[in-house]
Amino acid sequence: MGKLTSAVNFFRESWAELGRVKWPTRKEIVSYTIVVLITCVIMAALTFGVDIGIARLLKLIGLGVQ
């Protein structure tokens, strides 16, 4: 019974802790999501640019794919 009691206490305390969390508002979630999407687009563009740049550099020195 000790393990069952411990598990029940764990879940009871976890549920109580969730009540103390300051959850973000809908407006905050939307703004955070927009920031993440913009960051992903910027990072993808930078990665693409570096990839193209390295490919052109390798082609210029004769090591790139024709």
C-alpha positions in Angstrom: 0.0 0.0 0.0 3.0 2.3 0.5 3.6 2.7 -3.3 0.0 3.3 -4.1 -0.3 5.9 -1.3 2.9 7.6 -2.6 1.6 7.6 -6.2 -1.8 9.1 -5.1 0.0 11.8 -3.0 2.3 12.6 -6.0 -0.7 13.2 -8.3 -2.6 15.1 -5.7 0.3 17.4 -5.1 0.9 17.8 -8.8 -2.7 18.8 -9.3 -2.4 21.4 -6.5 0.8 22.7 -8.1 -0.9 23.2 -11.4 -3.5 25.4 -9.7 -0.6 27.8 -8.7 0.7 28.1 -12.2 0.2 31.5 -13.9 -1.1 30.3 -17.3 -0.6 32.7 -20.3 -3.6 34.5 -21.7 -4.8 33.8 -25.2 -3.3 37.1 -26.4 0.1 36.1 -25.0 0.0 32.7 -26.6 -0.8 34.2 -30.0 2.1 36.7 -29.7 4.5 34.0 -28.6 3.4 31.8 -31.5 4.0 34.6 -34.0 7.4 35.2 -32.5 8.3 31.5 -32.9 7.1 31.4 -36.5 8.9 34.5 -37.5 12.1 33.2 -35.9 11.7 29.9 -37.7 11.3 31.6 -41.1 14.4 33.8 -40.4 16.5 30.9 -39.4 15.4 28.9 -42.4 16.2 31.8 -44.7 19.7 32.2 -43.1 20.3 28.4 -43.4 19.2 28.5 -47.0 21.5 31.5 -47.7 24.5 29.9 -46.1 23.9 26.6 -48.0 23.6 28.4 -51.3 26.7 30.5 -50.5 28.8 27.4 -49.6 27.5 25.6 -52.7 28.6 28.5 -54.9 32.0 28.8 -53.2 32.6 25.0 -53.7 31.5 25.3 -57.4 33.9 28.3 -57.8 36.9 26.3 -56.6 36.0 23.2 -58.6 34.6 21.0 -55.8 30.9 21.6 -56.3 28.4 19.5 -58.1 28.1 20.6 -61.8 
